[in-house]
């Protein structure tokens, strides 16, 4: 077979008949991968071992799961599977030829493992060689491949199919948003002409037609040419494609998309967008430094403003020689394509001892009791990631001899430091429309998404997310009656507004804005950036001030009235997460970021924000719900219920904010609903991503009522007893004028399906009279149930209250103009000094930009 050319030949250790007899007992357990099967041949399910690792990777011939050398025995003991395909990639040094060049020392015709190549590997001195063999447990009997003629046909077909299988992380589900870009076959061997071409930072135009938009830089000769013409009249005259047809130069990058995070690259030969793992080197050939590039709305780069004040350079500490850090807790994470938000959050999460103990401390137990498919288990993947970051196994310093050699030769030997969280991201984002895409996301939203998953997947007796949880007391006051209502809610993040009006350099800001507008009108480079300086105390004051309550209904007046709300801490968390609300909407309704400097304190005391509850002299608002007009027609009643249930899940203020931008009302409702009421900005991103869909403006279709009753009640925090309907559903029916006991009986009879429960009530008109004699008995039962409910929830949400004094230990910074673009970096204080985590790069920080952060992490100071 053709596959035979891919394996290293070897002497047959047994006769063909002997091999066949050896494999006969295991034949029923050997499967051929089918369409839809996930084949994990590049990464261990429990660790970050791969075929690149010293022990290689063992792939089960039945489940197609991959295991490193430390974990293969666990899978064998748990499942009894005996036959594994062992994959190993060797890095070999080329033998120098007589002419001084390097002669390839190849034993394989080509590589056959679909692995990421090491960008630090100098292809002139090193090359890869792949090896595969069958291993039979428990005796570890090895069968070198290919033994095509000696092996049974089923085994040969299974091995061939497994080696040919595509990555399990490619698009497989209908709800996945976009295909995963693949590395271009031309990227590694791309020839670049030494023609002295240097690309200016701005002022680009097509060299053939003078167009200034949709421009592409050919990575071989540096030609700047326009792209294709589009049906809407935009685009170009197709000169970039014509140039490829004339020259055969295959790769081009779109100007205006180059950032430190990557760029849009197109392969004319492969006829699709591609990844270029060597894009930084290819751009440097034409004088473009990716680290200093950032896209802005007008196509300019932030470093055109002034490199020494650009947030890209300040936050990443560019221009400063940073010392790399190695060992436990200093492991970098590979950027999978706009996954820096995940990397930054997870580095911060696993710097917290409670998360370390919960997942890494319990790692043996979690692994031993993991399900048969550990790739689909949250706790297993959290433990795997935590161990990868904290063990030091994937963060080893180069040997002294290698360092000396690198300094002498000014080159890098191949290093396999850092981890690639591909399996973790694939699982944790599964089913989520935003995080499952390859687009940039908001780190704050991902943090809350992670906390939600931690809450739903408890590990041990304590939940590590408890350290972030706190209670917020909200005091709402009717401005006319002066009466008040106190309520409590659970939160995990303190959101601080940016008090722009309190800027201490207003005169400089006004002068800068005038100069910027003059430069823009004259098409000159903008002046040196002046960043607003905001006192932290002003942001804290803005947080504590009352805010207006829109559409407030006063139960004291039984009418709509003006209302104000203030928020205070009913408890202080062990770890305080502070988000600076930098993102807002511009006048053009494009999400923008406030580029400000805030003097965040190393030590924070918010004790004065402790809630005090109802004060002497205050009168509470009556506990009366707004009236509901009940229609006579049952069909209209069900329609009302449907609208009411939708309203439970939709923040109408966010809907109206979006509708005022000109978007269809139903599209706005869907955007807020499907983004989980996370705010207008997040919903706006959803709208931008879905505007082209045919049902964009169609009415929102919510799940069946039974699903709402179960999932909706859970989302609202309802505690349901066995056979006891969710209290929210009971309250809805009571609000229509029905008795509580009738509502409970109807919901019990219909498995808490609200629509069927209403139909049940209408179909039993005499039941309400019949049920009266049993009212006292029912009340007793309800009181008993209420006592049980009170006991189960008597402690309320799990909180770790204590003093409100904190010390800063980490912060996540964002570079870019909005949450839809840019780059995230994390700074953490470890062992008394600050460390910067910039994807794979982990270095000692020299100038931590604490004033430019987006999310800050504080830990409580013991009293």
HELIX and SHEET records of a PDB file:
HELIX    1   1 UNK A    2  UNK A    6  5                                   5    
HELIX    2   2 UNK A   16  UNK A   24  1                                   9    
HELIX    3   3 UNK A   27  UNK A   29  5                                   3    
HELIX    4   4 UNK A   72  UNK A   79  1                                   8    
HELIX    5   5 UNK A  153  UNK A  164  1                                  12    
HELIX    6   6 UNK A  239  UNK A  247  1                                   9    
HELIX    7   7 UNK A  279  UNK A  284  1                                   6    
HELIX    8   8 UNK A  290  UNK A  292  5                                   3    
HELIX    9   9 UNK A  302  UNK A  304  5                                   3    
HELIX   10  10 UNK A  311  UNK A  316  1                                   6    
HELIX   11  11 UNK A  340  UNK A  349  1                                  10    
HELIX   12  12 UNK A  353  UNK A  355  1                                   3    
HELIX   13  13 UNK A  356  UNK A  361  3                                   6    
HELIX   14  14 UNK A  363  UNK A  368  1                                   6    
HELIX   15  15 UNK A  374  UNK A  376  5                                   3    
HELIX   16  16 UNK A  378  UNK A  390  1                                  13    
HELIX   17  17 UNK A  400  UNK A  409  1                                  10    
HELIX   18  18 UNK A  422  UNK A  428  1                                   7    
HELIX   19  19 UNK A  443  UNK A  456  1                                  14    
HELIX   20  20 UNK A  464  UNK A  467  5                                   4    
HELIX   21  21 UNK A  500  UNK A  502  5                                   3    
HELIX   22  22 UNK A  506  UNK A  521  1                                  16    
HELIX   23  23 UNK A  536  UNK A  544  1                                   9    
HELIX   24  24 UNK A  607  UNK A  609  5                                   3    
HELIX   25  25 UNK A  634  UNK A  648  1                                  15    
HELIX   26  26 UNK A  652  UNK A  659  1                                   8    
HELIX   27  27 UNK A  665  UNK A  674  1                                  10    
HELIX   28  28 UNK A  680  UNK A  690  1                                  11    
HELIX   29  29 UNK A  705  UNK A  707  1                                   3    
HELIX   30  30 UNK A  708  UNK A  712  3                                   5    
HELIX   31  31 UNK A  713  UNK A  715  1                                   3    
HELIX   32  32 UNK A  727  UNK A  734  1                                   8    
HELIX   33  33 UNK A  740  UNK A  749  1                                  10    
HELIX   34  34 UNK A  754  UNK A  762  1                                   9    
HELIX   35  35 UNK A  767  UNK A  770  1                                   4    
HELIX   36  36 UNK A  772  UNK A  774  5                                   3    
HELIX   37  37 UNK A  775  UNK A  792  1                                  18    
HELIX   38  38 UNK A  850  UNK A  852  5                                   3    
SHEET    1   A 5 UNK A  66  UNK A  67  0                                        
SHEET    2   A 5 UNK A  57  UNK A  60 -1                                        
SHEET    3   A 5 UNK A  83  UNK A  93 -1                                        
SHEET    4   A 5 UNK A 126  UNK A 136 -1                                        
SHEET    5   A 5 UNK A 141  UNK A 144 -1                                        
SHEET    1   B 2 UNK A  95  UNK A  96  0                                        
SHEET    2   B 2 UNK A 102  UNK A 103 -1                                        
SHEET    1   C 5 UNK A 224  UNK A 226  0                                        
SHEET    2   C 5 UNK A 215  UNK A 218 -1                                        
SHEET    3   C 5 UNK A 251  UNK A 254 -1                                        
SHEET    4   C 5 UNK A 265  UNK A 267 -1                                        
SHEET    5   C 5 UNK A 272  UNK A 274 -1                                        
SHEET    1   D 4 UNK A 484  UNK A 491  0                                        
SHEET    2   D 4 UNK A 470  UNK A 478 -1                                        
SHEET    3   D 4 UNK A 563  UNK A 569 -1                                        
SHEET    4   D 4 UNK A 547  UNK A 549 -1                                        
SHEET    1   E 5 UNK A 494  UNK A 497  0                                        
SHEET    2   E 5 UNK A 575  UNK A 581  1                                        
SHEET    3   E 5 UNK A 855  UNK A 860 -1                                        
SHEET    4   E 5 UNK A 805  UNK A 815 -1                                        
SHEET    5   E 5 UNK A 603  UNK A 605 -1                                        
SHEET    1   F 7 UNK A 494  UNK A 497  0                                        
SHEET    2   F 7 UNK A 575  UNK A 581  1                                        
SHEET    3   F 7 UNK A 855  UNK A 860 -1                                        
SHEET    4   F 7 UNK A 805  UNK A 815 -1                                        
SHEET    5   F 7 UNK A 823  UNK A 830 -1                                        
SHEET    6   F 7 UNK A 833  UNK A 838 -1                                        
SHEET    7   F 7 UNK A 841  UNK A 844 -1                                        
SHEET    1   G 2 UNK A 532  UNK A 534  0                                        
SHEET    2   G 2 UNK A 596  UNK A 598  1                                        
SHEET    1   H 2 UNK A 553  UNK A 554  0                                        
SHEET    2   H 2 UNK A 559  UNK A 560 -1                                        
SHEET    1   I 2 UNK A 583  UNK A 585  0                                        
SHEET    2   I 2 UNK A 591  UNK A 593 -1                                        
END                                                                             
